[in-house]
Amino acid sequence: MTSDPLTDLYRTHNGPPPRPALKAVLLEGSSPHEVRRIRAGWTLASRLAADQRLGISRRRTACAASPKSDPWLTRLVADLALHRTTAEF
């Protein structure tokens, strides 16, 4: 039984594998179209993260009295974490 390179990469590291190694495994053997699609997704995620950071700063300014209890700010922070995770990969 053969395992895929991604599974092997995760087996050889105690924690998360290094990002350059993970990118190499994911993009290796992909068609040029697939590589462009993946990179476009990373670019989109980094743009969305930048928009979330701007939204958070504007929302914090708008609700300076009690930003910790603002549900919209909480949602923006959660969305930022998601987009950062996708963009950093």
C-alpha positions, 0 to 999 in steps of 0.5 A, spaced: 500 500 500 502 506 497 501 513 501 501 519 498 507 525 499 502 529 504 501 523 509 508 522 509 510 529 510 505 529 516 508 523 519 515 525 519 514 531 523 512 532 530 508 538 529 506 542 523 510 541 517 514 547 515 510 551 510 515 551 504 515 543 504 508 543 505 507 547 499 512 543 495 508 537 496 501 540 494 504 543 488 508 538 485 505 534 480 499 539 479 498 542 472 499 549 471 492 551 471 491 547 478 497 551 480 495 558 478 488 556 481 491 554 488 495 561 488 489 565 486 486 562 492 492 564 497 492 571 494 484 572 495 485 570 502 491 575 503 486 580 500 480 578 505 485 578 511 487 585 509 480 587 508 478 584 515 484 588 519 481 594 516 474 593 518 476 591 525 480 597 526 474 601 523 469 597 528 474 598 534 474 606 533 466 606 532 465 602 538 470 605 543 466 604 549 466 597 550 469 593 544 469 586 548 462 586 548 461 588 540 458 581 536 460 584 530 467 585 532 468 578 535 465 576 528 470 580 524 476 577 529 474 570 527 474 571 520 480 574 520 483 568 523 480 564 518 483 568 512 490 569 515 490 561 516 489 560 509 493 566 506 499 564 510 499 557 507 
